[in-house]
Amino acid sequence: MSNEDSREKAAKAALNDIRWLLQGEEEALDDDDEETYLDGPTIVRLLEENFERLDPNNNGIEREELMTALMNPQAFTTDEYEMLRLITKYFDTIINMSDDEEGEETKISRADLLVLEQFLVHSKMTLKELHSWCSIANQPADDIGPPPLSG
């Protein structure tokens, strides 16, 4: 594959990611059963290694900063870009890992990263499992229903 072919492929992937972001996350999360090839420890390591790069103003990684990174796939390795895609996809789950902002959570902080590490590395969960678990935990008790009867 030539350098021009890889750039075109990366540009198409970036465009697809941006389209996905604009169409809305909930719909995309439900339709995308495809798991990533990256494991939890790798995702956390790549996010740690790229945190300062993704957060140039040192106030937490904002959605806009992720969008800027996604629009520049040539600046990242394949694994780093996959990590970016995943943290963008699960951004709302990740920003709520720790209660470290006044009011509504809007950024991925270092504290969020530490809690994320607990789930992905030590509990061996995937981002998809973590998202599902957090979604269930955040539902009102009336929506969940009673516990199953033991028999």
C-alpha positions in Angstrom: 0.0 0.0 0.0 1.5 3.3 -1.0 1.8 6.3 1.2 -1.0 8.1 -0.8 -3.3 5.0 -0.3 -2.8 5.0 3.4 -3.5 8.7 3.7 -6.7 8.3 1.7 -7.7 5.4 3.9 -7.0 7.4 7.0 -8.9 10.4 5.7 -11.9 8.2 4.9 -11.8 6.7 8.4 -11.6 10.2 9.9 -14.6 11.4 7.8 -16.6 8.3 8.9 -15.8 9.0 12.5 -16.9 12.7 12.2 -20.1 11.6 10.5 -20.7 9.2 13.3 -20.2 11.9 15.9 -22.6 14.3 14.1 -25.3 11.6 13.8 -25.4 11.1 17.5 -23.8 8.7 19.9 -26.7 6.7 21.3 -27.7 5.4 17.9 -24.1 4.5 17.0 -23.5 2.7 20.3 -26.5 0.5 19.8 -25.7 -0.4 16.2 -22.0 -1.0 16.7 -21.5 -4.5 18.2 -18.0 -4.7 16.8 -15.4 -4.8 19.6 -12.0 -3.2 19.3 -8.8 -5.1 18.9 -7.3 -3.0 21.7 -7.5 -4.4 25.3 -8.2 -2.3 28.4 -4.6 -1.9 29.5 -3.5 -0.8 26.0 -6.3 1.8 25.8 -5.3 3.2 29.3 -1.6 3.2 28.4 -2.2 5.0 25.1 -4.5 7.6 26.7 -1.9 8.2 29.5 0.9 8.6 26.9 -1.2 11.0 24.8 -3.0 12.9 27.6 -0.8 16.1 27.4 -0.9 16.0 23.6 -4.7 15.8 23.6 -5.0 18.4 26.4 -2.7 21.3 25.4 -4.4 23.7 27.8 -4.0 21.3 30.7 -7.6 21.6 31.9 -8.9 18.1 30.9 -9.6 16.6 27.5 -12.6 18.3 26.0 -14.8 16.9 23.2 -13.5 19.6 20.8 -9.9 18.6 21.5 -10.8 15.0 20.6 -12.6 16.2 17.4 -9.4 18.1 16.4 -7.3 15.0 17.0 -9.7 12.8 15.0 -9.5 15.2 12.1 -5.7 14.6 12.0 -5.3 10.8 11.7 -1.8 11.2 10.2 -0.5 12.6 13.5 -1.3 9.3 15.3 -0.3 5.7 15.0 -3.0 3.2 14.1 -3.4 2.1 17.7 -3.5 5.7 19.0 -6.2 6.5 16.5 -8.2 3.5 17.5 -7.9 4.7 21.2 -9.1 8.1 20.1 -12.1 6.6 18.3 -13.0 4.6 21.4 -12.6 7.4 24.0 -14.7 9.7 21.7 -17.3 7.0 21.4 -17.5 6.5 25.1 -16.7 10.1 26.1 -19.9 10.6 28.2 -19.2 7.4 30.1 -15.5 8.3 30.8 -16.1 11.9 31.9 -18.5 10.6 34.6 -15.9 8.2 36.1 -15.2 10.6 38.9 -17.1 13.6 40.3 -14.3 16.1 39.9 -16.0 19.1 38.1 -18.4 21.7 39.4 -21.8 21.1 37.9 -22.0 19.0 34.8 -19.0 16.8 33.8 -17.6 18.0 30.4 -13.9 16.9 30.3 -11.8 13.8 30.7 -9.6 14.6 33.8 -6.6 12.7 35.2 -9.0 11.5 38.0 -11.3 10.1 35.3 -8.3 8.3 33.8 -7.4 6.8 37.1 -10.9 5.4 37.7 -11.1 4.2 34.1 -7.8 2.3 34.7 -9.4 0.6 37.7 -12.2 -0.8 35.5 -10.3 -1.6 32.3 -7.1 -2.9 33.8 -7.9 -4.2 37.3 -11.5 -5.3 36.7 -10.7 -6.4 33.2 -13.9 -4.8 31.8 -14.2 -3.5 28.2 -15.3 0.0 27.4 -18.5 -1.4 26.0 -19.2 -3.4 29.2 -18.4 -0.3 31.3 -20.8 1.8 29.3 -23.6 -0.8 29.7 -22.9 -1.1 33.4 -22.9 2.7 33.9 -26.1 3.0 31.9 -27.9 0.5 34.1 -26.5 2.1 37.3 -27.8 5.5 36.2 -31.4 4.3 35.5 -34.1 5.2 38.1 -35.0 2.2 40.3 -38.5 2.1 38.8 -37.1 1.3 35.3 -34.9 -1.6 36.5 -37.6 -3.8 38.0 -37.4 -6.1 41.0 -34.5 -8.6 41.5 -35.1 -12.1 40.1 -36.7 -14.6 42.5 -34.5 -17.4 43.7 -36.0 -20.7 43.4 
